[in-house]
Amino acid sequence: MNSGSERRRRVVLAITGASGAPIAVRLLQVMRLDPNVEVHLTISQSGAAVLHQEMGLQLNLRTPDLNALLNCVAEWSQVPAPEMSPCPDGGDDRLRYHQHDDFMTPIASGSFLTDAMVVCPCSGSTLSGIARSAASNLVQRAAEVHLKEQRKLVLVPRETPMSVLQIENMHRLATAGAVMLPAMPGWYHDVQRIEDLVDFVVARILDQIGLDNGLIQRWKDG
């Protein structure tokens, strides 16, 4: 969506209360490593609870420790967090945090130009709120903005099995222009460890929002 300018690509990342926190953290880390990407982060209360349960990370959503988030790895991980520049308290020009209940923040408005938004993981209640255009928090409002402005919106549900109502919500959102990208890893990329499955999903998300990555071995001819 760059209009001839040289500004960084601006991506909104929302973390909500579905299982899959390792995918969200890895996605944030990879985008942080790209100097040409500006991330606008928001986390729901349920999203913070899942980060605590699955990653052992306890965040104060009013004043979150962004470096703790950027350097977080799951207990089962054999790979350390990537080395990256530290983030000052409150964020910097490449990582900005927005409180989940702040409707006056820039990402709540369509006049604030963004290139894409990812909700990862995307809970069933978040899916429902976006599908019904009934925003009860900033995550849902920002997603509605991306739909109405016809910008790329990638939703990453993980729950299984899915009810008919959830499937109907996904169909409705796909019809409205959202990309439905369930956290379903492939197995054809020489999987050696759990991190490879996480990277598969992260790579597919990055593909959808137009960010180059070499996280996985891709399918080749022959």
Order of alpha helices (4+ residues) and beta strands (2+ residues): beta-alpha-beta-alpha-alpha-beta-beta-beta-alpha-alpha-beta-alpha-beta-alpha
